[in-house]
Amino acid sequence: MKVHKIELAQGNLIGSFTNEVSPIIKATSGDSIRFETLDAGWGMGSSNSERKNPSREGKR
């Protein structure tokens, strides 16, 4: 049994389910997958003042 971790990074964000993109992990039966999710505005943070948007990082 293996634990996979998917980092919250621009390269891991797709925004839809599609078979046009190659998988970033290969999980087998019994494996666990840990990941973080974005809010509805594609940002993250526990409050609005801490909110970050990975798709806009470095574009300021």
PDBQT receptor file of N, H, CA, C and O in Angstrom, charges set to zero:
ATOM      1  N   MET A   1       0.844  -1.177   0.000  1.00  0.00    +0.000 N 
ATOM      2  CA  MET A   1       0.000   0.000   0.000  1.00  0.00    +0.000 C 
ATOM      3  C   MET A   1       0.886   1.237   0.000  1.00  0.00    +0.000 C 
ATOM      4  O   MET A   1       1.858   1.314   0.752  1.00  0.00    +0.000 OA
ATOM      5  N   LYS A   2       0.550   2.195  -0.840  1.00  0.00    +0.000 N 
ATOM      6  H   LYS A   2      -0.239   2.132  -1.451  1.00  0.00    +0.000 HD
ATOM      7  CA  LYS A   2       1.351   3.396  -0.994  1.00  0.00    +0.000 C 
ATOM      8  C   LYS A   2       0.477   4.628  -0.780  1.00  0.00    +0.000 C 
ATOM      9  O   LYS A   2      -0.716   4.605  -1.084  1.00  0.00    +0.000 OA
ATOM     10  N   VAL A   3       1.071   5.710  -0.254  1.00  0.00    +0.000 N 
ATOM     11  H   VAL A   3       2.040   5.729  -0.007  1.00  0.00    +0.000 HD
ATOM     12  CA  VAL A   3       0.376   6.985  -0.116  1.00  0.00    +0.000 C 
ATOM     13  C   VAL A   3       0.959   7.944  -1.144  1.00  0.00    +0.000 C 
ATOM     14  O   VAL A   3       2.146   8.266  -1.094  1.00  0.00    +0.000 OA
ATOM     15  N   HIS A   4       0.132   8.397  -2.071  1.00  0.00    +0.000 N 
ATOM     16  H   HIS A   4      -0.832   8.135  -2.112  1.00  0.00    +0.000 HD
ATOM     17  CA  HIS A   4       0.546   9.349  -3.101  1.00  0.00    +0.000 C 
ATOM     18  C   HIS A   4       0.159  10.749  -2.631  1.00  0.00    +0.000 C 
ATOM     19  O   HIS A   4      -0.909  10.919  -2.042  1.00  0.00    +0.000 OA
ATOM     20  N   LYS A   5       0.992  11.746  -2.873  1.00  0.00    +0.000 N 
ATOM     21  H   LYS A   5       1.860  11.607  -3.350  1.00  0.00    +0.000 HD
ATOM     22  CA  LYS A   5       0.663  13.126  -2.536  1.00  0.00    +0.000 C 
ATOM     23  C   LYS A   5       0.749  13.964  -3.802  1.00  0.00    +0.000 C 
ATOM     24  O   LYS A   5       1.779  13.986  -4.477  1.00  0.00    +0.000 OA
ATOM     25  N   ILE A   6      -0.339  14.649  -4.115  1.00  0.00    +0.000 N 
ATOM     26  H   ILE A   6      -1.176  14.631  -3.567  1.00  0.00    +0.000 HD
ATOM     27  CA  ILE A   6      -0.378  15.543  -5.268  1.00  0.00    +0.000 C 
ATOM     28  C   ILE A   6      -0.274  16.968  -4.739  1.00  0.00    +0.000 C 
ATOM     29  O   ILE A   6      -1.166  17.448  -4.040  1.00  0.00    +0.000 OA
ATOM     30  N   GLU A   7       0.819  17.634  -5.079  1.00  0.00    +0.000 N 
ATOM     31  H   GLU A   7       1.544  17.244  -5.647  1.00  0.00    +0.000 HD
ATOM     32  CA  GLU A   7       1.041  19.002  -4.628  1.00  0.00    +0.000 C 
ATOM     33  C   GLU A   7       0.112  19.957  -5.375  1.00  0.00    +0.000 C 
ATOM     34  O   GLU A   7      -0.192  19.761  -6.551  1.00  0.00    +0.000 OA
ATOM     35  N   LEU A   8      -0.331  20.992  -4.664  1.00  0.00    +0.000 N 
ATOM     36  H   LEU A   8      -0.084  21.151  -3.708  1.00  0.00    +0.000 HD
ATOM     37  CA  LEU A   8      -1.142  22.028  -5.288  1.00  0.00    +0.000 C 
ATOM     38  C   LEU A   8      -0.218  22.949  -6.066  1.00  0.00    +0.000 C 
ATOM     39  O   LEU A   8       0.445  23.812  -5.491  1.00  0.00    +0.000 OA
ATOM     40  N   ALA A   9      -0.182  22.760  -7.371  1.00  0.00    +0.000 N 
ATOM     41  H   ALA A   9      -0.721  22.059  -7.839  1.00  0.00    +0.000 HD
ATOM     42  CA  ALA A   9       0.704  23.519  -8.252  1.00  0.00    +0.000 C 
ATOM     43  C   ALA A   9       0.016  23.725  -9.594  1.00  0.00    +0.000 C 
ATOM     44  O   ALA A   9      -0.834  22.925  -9.984  1.00  0.00    +0.000 OA
ATOM     45  N   GLN A  10       0.373  24.778 -10.295  1.00  0.00    +0.000 N 
ATOM     46  H   GLN A  10       1.063  25.428  -9.979  1.00  0.00    +0.000 HD
ATOM     47  CA  GLN A  10      -0.251  25.101 -11.578  1.00  0.00    +0.000 C 
ATOM     48  C   GLN A  10      -0.227  23.914 -12.538  1.00  0.00    +0.000 C 
ATOM     49  O   GLN A  10      -1.216  23.663 -13.225  1.00  0.00    +0.000 OA
ATOM     50  N   GLY A  11       0.870  23.189 -12.597  1.00  0.00    +0.000 N 
ATOM     51  H   GLY A  11       1.674  23.393 -12.038  1.00  0.00    +0.000 HD
ATOM     52  CA  GLY A  11       0.981  22.065 -13.509  1.00  0.00    +0.000 C 
ATOM     53  C   GLY A  11       0.044  20.915 -13.203  1.00  0.00    +0.000 C 
ATOM     54  O   GLY A  11      -0.183  20.058 -14.056  1.00  0.00    +0.000 OA
ATOM     55  N   ASN A  12      -0.509  20.884 -11.985  1.00  0.00    +0.000 N 
ATOM     56  H   ASN A  12      -0.325  21.581 -11.292  1.00  0.00    +0.000 HD
ATOM     57  CA  ASN A  12      -1.421  19.812 -11.593  1.00  0.00    +0.000 C 
ATOM     58  C   ASN A  12      -2.886  20.216 -11.704  1.00  0.00    +0.000 C 
ATOM     59  O   ASN A  12      -3.768  19.407 -11.414  1.00  0.00    +0.000 OA
ATOM     60  N   LEU A  13      -3.165  21.458 -12.121  1.00  0.00    +0.000 N 
ATOM     61  H   LEU A  13      -2.448  22.115 -12.356  1.00  0.00    +0.000 HD
ATOM     62  CA  LEU A  13      -4.532  21.953 -12.221  1.00  0.00    +0.000 C 
ATOM     63  C   LEU A  13      -5.042  21.793 -13.647  1.00  0.00    +0.000 C 
ATOM     64  O   LEU A  13      -4.379  22.199 -14.601  1.00  0.00    +0.000 OA
ATOM     65  N   ILE A  14      -6.219  21.203 -13.785  1.00  0.00    +0.000 N 
ATOM     66  H   ILE A  14      -6.758  20.873 -13.010  1.00  0.00    +0.000 HD
ATOM     67  CA  ILE A  14      -6.807  21.026 -15.105  1.00  0.00    +0.000 C 
ATOM     68  C   ILE A  14      -8.160  21.739 -15.179  1.00  0.00    +0.000 C 
ATOM     69  O   ILE A  14      -8.405  22.482 -16.129  1.00  0.00    +0.000 OA
ATOM     70  N   GLY A  15      -9.024  21.534 -14.219  1.00  0.00    +0.000 N 
ATOM     71  H   GLY A  15      -8.826  20.930 -13.447  1.00  0.00    +0.000 HD
ATOM     72  CA  GLY A  15     -10.323  22.189 -14.204  1.00  0.00    +0.000 C 
ATOM     73  C   GLY A  15     -11.442  21.374 -14.814  1.00  0.00    +0.000 C 
ATOM     74  O   GLY A  15     -12.580  21.840 -14.873  1.00  0.00    +0.000 OA
ATOM     75  N   SER A  16     -11.147  20.170 -15.267  1.00  0.00    +0.000 N 
ATOM     76  H   SER A  16     -10.223  19.792 -15.219  1.00  0.00    +0.000 HD
ATOM     77  CA  SER A  16     -12.178  19.291 -15.816  1.00  0.00    +0.000 C 
ATOM     78  C   SER A  16     -11.656  17.860 -15.817  1.00  0.00    +0.000 C 
ATOM     79  O   SER A  16     -10.461  17.619 -15.645  1.00  0.00    +0.000 OA
ATOM     80  N   PHE A  17     -12.556  16.932 -16.012  1.00  0.00    +0.000 N 
ATOM     81  H   PHE A  17     -13.527  17.128 -16.152  1.00  0.00    +0.000 HD
ATOM     82  CA  PHE A  17     -12.162  15.536 -16.151  1.00  0.00    +0.000 C 
ATOM     83  C   PHE A  17     -12.003  15.246 -17.638  1.00  0.00    +0.000 C 
ATOM     84  O   PHE A  17     -12.934  15.448 -18.417  1.00  0.00    +0.000 OA
ATOM     85  N   THR A  18     -10.836  14.777 -18.025  1.00  0.00    +0.000 N 
ATOM     86  H   THR A  18     -10.079  14.612 -17.392  1.00  0.00    +0.000 HD
ATOM     87  CA  THR A  18     -10.582  14.526 -19.436  1.00  0.00    +0.000 C 
ATOM     88  C   THR A  18      -9.562  13.410 -19.600  1.00  0.00    +0.000 C 
ATOM     89  O   THR A  18      -8.712  13.208 -18.734  1.00  0.00    +0.000 OA
ATOM     90  N   ASN A  19      -9.645  12.698 -20.691  1.00  0.00    +0.000 N 
ATOM     91  H   ASN A  19     -10.336  12.862 -21.395  1.00  0.00    +0.000 HD
ATOM     92  CA  ASN A  19      -8.642  11.670 -20.984  1.00  0.00    +0.000 C 
ATOM     93  C   ASN A  19      -7.597  12.203 -21.963  1.00  0.00    +0.000 C 
ATOM     94  O   ASN A  19      -6.781  11.439 -22.479  1.00  0.00    +0.000 OA
ATOM     95  N   GLU A  20      -7.622  13.522 -22.219  1.00  0.00    +0.000 N 
ATOM     96  H   GLU A  20      -8.285  14.142 -21.799  1.00  0.00    +0.000 HD
ATOM     97  CA  GLU A  20      -6.659  14.137 -23.129  1.00  0.00    +0.000 C 
ATOM     98  C   GLU A  20      -5.351  14.523 -22.433  1.00  0.00    +0.000 C 
ATOM     99  O   GLU A  20      -4.400  14.952 -23.086  1.00  0.00    +0.000 OA
ATOM    100  N   VAL A  21      -5.307  14.370 -21.109  1.00  0.00    +0.000 N 
ATOM    101  H   VAL A  21      -6.079  14.021 -20.578  1.00  0.00    +0.000 HD
ATOM    102  CA  VAL A  21      -4.118  14.713 -20.322  1.00  0.00    +0.000 C 
ATOM    103  C   VAL A  21      -3.585  13.441 -19.673  1.00  0.00    +0.000 C 
ATOM    104  O   VAL A  21      -4.361  12.631 -19.166  1.00  0.00    +0.000 OA
ATOM    105  N   SER A  22      -2.283  13.264 -19.686  1.00  0.00    +0.000 N 
ATOM    106  H   SER A  22      -1.653  13.922 -20.099  1.00  0.00    +0.000 HD
ATOM    107  CA  SER A  22      -1.678  12.071 -19.080  1.00  0.00    +0.000 C 
ATOM    108  C   SER A  22      -1.808  12.113 -17.561  1.00  0.00    +0.000 C 
ATOM    109  O   SER A  22      -1.714  13.184 -16.962  1.00  0.00    +0.000 OA
ATOM    110  N   PRO A  23      -2.022  10.954 -16.931  1.00  0.00    +0.000 N 
ATOM    111  CA  PRO A  23      -2.113  10.887 -15.471  1.00  0.00    +0.000 C 
ATOM    112  C   PRO A  23      -0.811  11.347 -14.811  1.00  0.00    +0.000 C 
ATOM    113  O   PRO A  23       0.272  11.151 -15.363  1.00  0.00    +0.000 OA
ATOM    114  N   ILE A  24      -0.923  11.964 -13.618  1.00  0.00    +0.000 N 
ATOM    115  H   ILE A  24      -1.803  12.123 -13.170  1.00  0.00    +0.000 HD
ATOM    116  CA  ILE A  24       0.287  12.389 -12.894  1.00  0.00    +0.000 C 
ATOM    117  C   ILE A  24       0.720  11.347 -11.868  1.00  0.00    +0.000 C 
ATOM    118  O   ILE A  24       1.841  11.404 -11.364  1.00  0.00    +0.000 OA
ATOM    119  N   ILE A  25      -0.159  10.393 -11.555  1.00  0.00    +0.000 N 
ATOM    120  H   ILE A  25      -1.070  10.346 -11.965  1.00  0.00    +0.000 HD
ATOM    121  CA  ILE A  25       0.204   9.273 -10.677  1.00  0.00    +0.000 C 
ATOM    122  C   ILE A  25      -0.445   8.008 -11.210  1.00  0.00    +0.000 C 
ATOM    123  O   ILE A  25      -1.357   8.052 -12.035  1.00  0.00    +0.000 OA
ATOM    124  N   LYS A  26       0.048   6.882 -10.717  1.00  0.00    +0.000 N 
ATOM    125  H   LYS A  26       0.789   6.847 -10.047  1.00  0.00    +0.000 HD
ATOM    126  CA  LYS A  26      -0.581   5.605 -11.015  1.00  0.00    +0.000 C 
ATOM    127  C   LYS A  26      -0.863   4.932  -9.680  1.00  0.00    +0.000 C 
ATOM    128  O   LYS A  26       0.056   4.477  -8.998  1.00  0.00    +0.000 OA
ATOM    129  N   ALA A  27      -2.129   4.874  -9.314  1.00  0.00    +0.000 N 
ATOM    130  H   ALA A  27      -2.874   5.245  -9.868  1.00  0.00    +0.000 HD
ATOM    131  CA  ALA A  27      -2.535   4.281  -8.046  1.00  0.00    +0.000 C 
ATOM    132  C   ALA A  27      -3.069   2.872  -8.294  1.00  0.00    +0.000 C 
ATOM    133  O   ALA A  27      -3.673   2.591  -9.329  1.00  0.00    +0.000 OA
ATOM    134  N   THR A  28      -2.835   2.013  -7.339  1.00  0.00    +0.000 N 
ATOM    135  H   THR A  28      -2.344   2.241  -6.498  1.00  0.00    +0.000 HD
ATOM    136  CA  THR A  28      -3.368   0.659  -7.420  1.00  0.00    +0.000 C 
ATOM    137  C   THR A  28      -4.319   0.437  -6.252  1.00  0.00    +0.000 C 
ATOM    138  O   THR A  28      -4.375   1.247  -5.326  1.00  0.00    +0.000 OA
ATOM    139  N   SER A  29      -5.045  -0.628  -6.297  1.00  0.00    +0.000 N 
ATOM    140  H   SER A  29      -5.000  -1.286  -7.049  1.00  0.00    +0.000 HD
ATOM    141  CA  SER A  29      -6.017  -0.944  -5.255  1.00  0.00    +0.000 C 
ATOM    142  C   SER A  29      -5.348  -0.906  -3.875  1.00  0.00    +0.000 C 
ATOM    143  O   SER A  29      -4.303  -1.523  -3.671  1.00  0.00    +0.000 OA
ATOM    144  N   GLY A  30      -5.948  -0.190  -2.945  1.00  0.00    +0.000 N 
ATOM    145  H   GLY A  30      -6.797   0.311  -3.111  1.00  0.00    +0.000 HD
ATOM    146  CA  GLY A  30      -5.417  -0.084  -1.593  1.00  0.00    +0.000 C 
ATOM    147  C   GLY A  30      -4.563   1.156  -1.363  1.00  0.00    +0.000 C 
ATOM    148  O   GLY A  30      -4.311   1.521  -0.214  1.00  0.00    +0.000 OA
ATOM    149  N   ASP A  31      -4.114   1.810  -2.429  1.00  0.00    +0.000 N 
ATOM    150  H   ASP A  31      -4.319   1.514  -3.362  1.00  0.00    +0.000 HD
ATOM    151  CA  ASP A  31      -3.319   3.033  -2.297  1.00  0.00    +0.000 C 
ATOM    152  C   ASP A  31      -4.200   4.179  -1.799  1.00  0.00    +0.000 C 
ATOM    153  O   ASP A  31      -5.417   4.168  -1.983  1.00  0.00    +0.000 OA
ATOM    154  N   SER A  32      -3.568   5.164  -1.167  1.00  0.00    +0.000 N 
ATOM    155  H   SER A  32      -2.580   5.173  -1.017  1.00  0.00    +0.000 HD
ATOM    156  CA  SER A  32      -4.254   6.389  -0.747  1.00  0.00    +0.000 C 
ATOM    157  C   SER A  32      -3.695   7.550  -1.543  1.00  0.00    +0.000 C 
ATOM    158  O   SER A  32      -2.535   7.537  -1.953  1.00  0.00    +0.000 OA
ATOM    159  N   ILE A  33      -4.531   8.556  -1.760  1.00  0.00    +0.000 N 
ATOM    160  H   ILE A  33      -5.474   8.566  -1.428  1.00  0.00    +0.000 HD
ATOM    161  CA  ILE A  33      -4.105   9.760  -2.475  1.00  0.00    +0.000 C 
ATOM    162  C   ILE A  33      -4.443  10.965  -1.607  1.00  0.00    +0.000 C 
ATOM    163  O   ILE A  33      -5.592  11.149  -1.206  1.00  0.00    +0.000 OA
ATOM    164  N   ARG A  34      -3.426  11.789  -1.320  1.00  0.00    +0.000 N 
ATOM    165  H   ARG A  34      -2.492  11.638  -1.646  1.00  0.00    +0.000 HD
ATOM    166  CA  ARG A  34      -3.617  13.008  -0.533  1.00  0.00    +0.000 C 
ATOM    167  C   ARG A  34      -3.433  14.200  -1.457  1.00  0.00    +0.000 C 
ATOM    168  O   ARG A  34      -2.490  14.250  -2.246  1.00  0.00    +0.000 OA
ATOM    169  N   PHE A  35      -4.347  15.161  -1.349  1.00  0.00    +0.000 N 
ATOM    170  H   PHE A  35      -5.114  15.120  -0.708  1.00  0.00    +0.000 HD
ATOM    171  CA  PHE A  35      -4.255  16.351  -2.189  1.00  0.00    +0.000 C 
ATOM    172  C   PHE A  35      -4.981  17.510  -1.526  1.00  0.00    +0.000 C 
ATOM    173  O   PHE A  35      -5.816  17.300  -0.645  1.00  0.00    +0.000 OA
ATOM    174  N   GLU A  36      -4.668  18.734  -1.943  1.00  0.00    +0.000 N 
ATOM    175  H   GLU A  36      -3.990  18.905  -2.658  1.00  0.00    +0.000 HD
ATOM    176  CA  GLU A  36      -5.353  19.929  -1.496  1.00  0.00    +0.000 C 
ATOM    177  C   GLU A  36      -6.276  20.380  -2.609  1.00  0.00    +0.000 C 
ATOM    178  O   GLU A  36      -6.030  20.095  -3.781  1.00  0.00    +0.000 OA
ATOM    179  N   THR A  37      -7.333  21.082  -2.248  1.00  0.00    +0.000 N 
ATOM    180  H   THR A  37      -7.532  21.314  -1.296  1.00  0.00    +0.000 HD
ATOM    181  CA  THR A  37      -8.268  21.575  -3.249  1.00  0.00    +0.000 C 
ATOM    182  C   THR A  37      -8.333  23.101  -3.212  1.00  0.00    +0.000 C 
ATOM    183  O   THR A  37      -7.972  23.726  -2.215  1.00  0.00    +0.000 OA
ATOM    184  N   LEU A  38      -8.784  23.673  -4.283  1.00  0.00    +0.000 N 
ATOM    185  H   LEU A  38      -9.078  23.166  -5.093  1.00  0.00    +0.000 HD
ATOM    186  CA  LEU A  38      -8.969  25.112  -4.383  1.00  0.00    +0.000 C 
ATOM    187  C   LEU A  38     -10.413  25.464  -4.056  1.00  0.00    +0.000 C 
ATOM    188  O   LEU A  38     -11.292  24.603  -4.085  1.00  0.00    +0.000 OA
ATOM    189  N   ASP A  39     -10.655  26.755  -3.740  1.00  0.00    +0.000 N 
ATOM    190  H   ASP A  39      -9.941  27.455  -3.717  1.00  0.00    +0.000 HD
ATOM    191  CA  ASP A  39     -12.028  27.182  -3.530  1.00  0.00    +0.000 C 
ATOM    192  C   ASP A  39     -12.708  27.431  -4.881  1.00  0.00    +0.000 C 
ATOM    193  O   ASP A  39     -12.096  27.222  -5.929  1.00  0.00    +0.000 OA
ATOM    194  N   ALA A  40     -13.941  27.866  -4.864  1.00  0.00    +0.000 N 
ATOM    195  H   ALA A  40     -14.439  28.036  -4.013  1.00  0.00    +0.000 HD
ATOM    196  CA  ALA A  40     -14.705  28.035  -6.104  1.00  0.00    +0.000 C 
ATOM    197  C   ALA A  40     -14.092  29.065  -7.044  1.00  0.00    +0.000 C 
ATOM    198  O   ALA A  40     -14.360  29.025  -8.245  1.00  0.00    +0.000 OA
ATOM    199  N   GLY A  41     -13.276  29.988  -6.533  1.00  0.00    +0.000 N 
ATOM    200  H   GLY A  41     -13.058  30.020  -5.557  1.00  0.00    +0.000 HD
ATOM    201  CA  GLY A  41     -12.619  30.987  -7.367  1.00  0.00    +0.000 C 
ATOM    202  C   GLY A  41     -11.220  30.578  -7.777  1.00  0.00    +0.000 C 
ATOM    203  O   GLY A  41     -10.428  31.416  -8.206  1.00  0.00    +0.000 OA
ATOM    204  N   TRP A  42     -10.912  29.308  -7.649  1.00  0.00    +0.000 N 
ATOM    205  H   TRP A  42     -11.556  28.628  -7.300  1.00  0.00    +0.000 HD
ATOM    206  CA  TRP A  42      -9.594  28.746  -7.962  1.00  0.00    +0.000 C 
ATOM    207  C   TRP A  42      -8.495  29.360  -7.091  1.00  0.00    +0.000 C 
ATOM    208  O   TRP A  42      -7.375  29.572  -7.558  1.00  0.00    +0.000 OA
ATOM    209  N   GLY A  43      -8.812  29.639  -5.846  1.00  0.00    +0.000 N 
ATOM    210  H   GLY A  43      -9.722  29.467  -5.467  1.00  0.00    +0.000 HD
ATOM    211  CA  GLY A  43      -7.828  30.166  -4.901  1.00  0.00    +0.000 C 
ATOM    212  C   GLY A  43      -7.761  29.267  -3.683  1.00  0.00    +0.000 C 
ATOM    213  O   GLY A  43      -8.503  28.290  -3.585  1.00  0.00    +0.000 OA
ATOM    214  N   MET A  44      -6.869  29.596  -2.749  1.00  0.00    +0.000 N 
ATOM    215  H   MET A  44      -6.266  30.390  -2.828  1.00  0.00    +0.000 HD
ATOM    216  CA  MET A  44      -6.760  28.809  -1.523  1.00  0.00    +0.000 C 
ATOM    217  C   MET A  44      -6.383  29.723  -0.378  1.00  0.00    +0.000 C 
ATOM    218  O   MET A  44      -5.851  30.810  -0.605  1.00  0.00    +0.000 OA
ATOM    219  N   GLY A  45      -6.646  29.304   0.847  1.00  0.00    +0.000 N 
ATOM    220  H   GLY A  45      -7.078  28.421   1.032  1.00  0.00    +0.000 HD
ATOM    221  CA  GLY A  45      -6.347  30.069   2.043  1.00  0.00    +0.000 C 
ATOM    222  C   GLY A  45      -7.505  29.952   3.013  1.00  0.00    +0.000 C 
ATOM    223  O   GLY A  45      -8.644  29.728   2.604  1.00  0.00    +0.000 OA
ATOM    224  N   SER A  46      -7.217  30.101   4.295  1.00  0.00    +0.000 N 
ATOM    225  H   SER A  46      -6.291  30.283   4.627  1.00  0.00    +0.000 HD
ATOM    226  CA  SER A  46      -8.274  29.935   5.295  1.00  0.00    +0.000 C 
ATOM    227  C   SER A  46      -9.121  31.194   5.454  1.00  0.00    +0.000 C 
ATOM    228  O   SER A  46     -10.195  31.130   6.052  1.00  0.00    +0.000 OA
ATOM    229  N   SER A  47      -8.670  32.335   4.937  1.00  0.00    +0.000 N 
ATOM    230  H   SER A  47      -7.797  32.387   4.452  1.00  0.00    +0.000 HD
ATOM    231  CA  SER A  47      -9.454  33.567   4.966  1.00  0.00    +0.000 C 
ATOM    232  C   SER A  47      -9.185  34.352   3.690  1.00  0.00    +0.000 C 
ATOM    233  O   SER A  47      -8.232  34.059   2.968  1.00  0.00    +0.000 OA
ATOM    234  N   ASN A  48     -10.016  35.343   3.411  1.00  0.00    +0.000 N 
ATOM    235  H   ASN A  48     -10.790  35.581   3.998  1.00  0.00    +0.000 HD
ATOM    236  CA  ASN A  48      -9.858  36.115   2.181  1.00  0.00    +0.000 C 
ATOM    237  C   ASN A  48      -8.508  36.830   2.141  1.00  0.00    +0.000 C 
ATOM    238  O   ASN A  48      -7.920  36.966   1.068  1.00  0.00    +0.000 OA
ATOM    239  N   SER A  49      -8.004  37.290   3.294  1.00  0.00    +0.000 N 
ATOM    240  H   SER A  49      -8.481  37.179   4.166  1.00  0.00    +0.000 HD
ATOM    241  CA  SER A  49      -6.718  37.990   3.309  1.00  0.00    +0.000 C 
ATOM    242  C   SER A  49      -5.545  37.046   3.050  1.00  0.00    +0.000 C 
ATOM    243  O   SER A  49      -4.485  37.491   2.610  1.00  0.00    +0.000 OA
ATOM    244  N   GLU A  50      -5.714  35.759   3.314  1.00  0.00    +0.000 N 
ATOM    245  H   GLU A  50      -6.575  35.397   3.671  1.00  0.00    +0.000 HD
ATOM    246  CA  GLU A  50      -4.660  34.771   3.090  1.00  0.00    +0.000 C 
ATOM    247  C   GLU A  50      -4.813  34.078   1.735  1.00  0.00    +0.000 C 
ATOM    248  O   GLU A  50      -3.968  33.271   1.348  1.00  0.00    +0.000 OA
ATOM    249  N   ARG A  51      -5.873  34.389   1.028  1.00  0.00    +0.000 N 
ATOM    250  H   ARG A  51      -6.560  35.045   1.342  1.00  0.00    +0.000 HD
ATOM    251  CA  ARG A  51      -6.198  33.692  -0.218  1.00  0.00    +0.000 C 
ATOM    252  C   ARG A  51      -5.108  33.871  -1.270  1.00  0.00    +0.000 C 
ATOM    253  O   ARG A  51      -4.628  34.980  -1.503  1.00  0.00    +0.000 OA
ATOM    254  N   LYS A  52      -4.727  32.771  -1.895  1.00  0.00    +0.000 N 
ATOM    255  H   LYS A  52      -5.117  31.870  -1.705  1.00  0.00    +0.000 HD
ATOM    256  CA  LYS A  52      -3.742  32.770  -2.969  1.00  0.00    +0.000 C 
ATOM    257  C   LYS A  52      -4.351  32.062  -4.159  1.00  0.00    +0.000 C 
ATOM    258  O   LYS A  52      -5.169  31.156  -3.997  1.00  0.00    +0.000 OA
ATOM    259  N   ASN A  53      -3.961  32.469  -5.344  1.00  0.00    +0.000 N 
ATOM    260  H   ASN A  53      -3.297  33.205  -5.475  1.00  0.00    +0.000 HD
ATOM    261  CA  ASN A  53      -4.437  31.838  -6.569  1.00  0.00    +0.000 C 
ATOM    262  C   ASN A  53      -3.230  31.318  -7.334  1.00  0.00    +0.000 C 
ATOM    263  O   ASN A  53      -2.511  32.100  -7.955  1.00  0.00    +0.000 OA
ATOM    264  N   PRO A  54      -2.991  29.987  -7.299  1.00  0.00    +0.000 N 
ATOM    265  CA  PRO A  54      -1.796  29.430  -7.951  1.00  0.00    +0.000 C 
ATOM    266  C   PRO A  54      -1.676  29.766  -9.432  1.00  0.00    +0.000 C 
ATOM    267  O   PRO A  54      -0.564  29.842  -9.955  1.00  0.00    +0.000 OA
ATOM    268  N   SER A  55      -2.793  29.967 -10.112  1.00  0.00    +0.000 N 
ATOM    269  H   SER A  55      -3.696  29.906  -9.687  1.00  0.00    +0.000 HD
ATOM    270  CA  SER A  55      -2.715  30.260 -11.542  1.00  0.00    +0.000 C 
ATOM    271  C   SER A  55      -2.233  31.681 -11.803  1.00  0.00    +0.000 C 
ATOM    272  O   SER A  55      -1.886  32.017 -12.936  1.00  0.00    +0.000 OA
ATOM    273  N   ARG A  56      -2.206  32.520 -10.772  1.00  0.00    +0.000 N 
ATOM    274  H   ARG A  56      -2.488  32.248  -9.852  1.00  0.00    +0.000 HD
ATOM    275  CA  ARG A  56      -1.748  33.900 -10.947  1.00  0.00    +0.000 C 
ATOM    276  C   ARG A  56      -0.422  34.177 -10.245  1.00  0.00    +0.000 C 
ATOM    277  O   ARG A  56       0.087  35.295 -10.319  1.00  0.00    +0.000 OA
ATOM    278  N   GLU A  57       0.145  33.185  -9.570  1.00  0.00    +0.000 N 
ATOM    279  H   GLU A  57      -0.268  32.276  -9.510  1.00  0.00    +0.000 HD
ATOM    280  CA  GLU A  57       1.419  33.367  -8.869  1.00  0.00    +0.000 C 
ATOM    281  C   GLU A  57       2.507  33.749  -9.853  1.00  0.00    +0.000 C 
ATOM    282  O   GLU A  57       2.636  33.122 -10.904  1.00  0.00    +0.000 OA
ATOM    283  N   GLY A  58       3.283  34.755  -9.534  1.00  0.00    +0.000 N 
ATOM    284  H   GLY A  58       3.178  35.264  -8.679  1.00  0.00    +0.000 HD
ATOM    285  CA  GLY A  58       4.399  35.174 -10.355  1.00  0.00    +0.000 C 
ATOM    286  C   GLY A  58       4.012  36.026 -11.552  1.00  0.00    +0.000 C 
ATOM    287  O   GLY A  58       4.869  36.368 -12.366  1.00  0.00    +0.000 OA
ATOM    288  N   LYS A  59       2.732  36.375 -11.674  1.00  0.00    +0.000 N 
ATOM    289  H   LYS A  59       2.035  36.097 -11.013  1.00  0.00    +0.000 HD
ATOM    290  CA  LYS A  59       2.292  37.178 -12.832  1.00  0.00    +0.000 C 
ATOM    291  C   LYS A  59       1.956  38.611 -12.432  1.00  0.00    +0.000 C 
ATOM    292  O   LYS A  59       1.254  39.308 -13.165  1.00  0.00    +0.000 OA
ATOM    293  N   ARG A  60       2.448  39.055 -11.284  1.00  0.00    +0.000 N 
ATOM    294  H   ARG A  60       3.019  38.489 -10.690  1.00  0.00    +0.000 HD
ATOM    295  CA  ARG A  60       2.132  40.406 -10.824  1.00  0.00    +0.000 C 
ATOM    296  C   ARG A  60       3.119  41.406 -11.280  1.00  0.00    +0.000 C 
ATOM    297  O   ARG A  60       2.986  42.590 -10.971  1.00  0.00    +0.000 OA
TER     298      ARG A  60
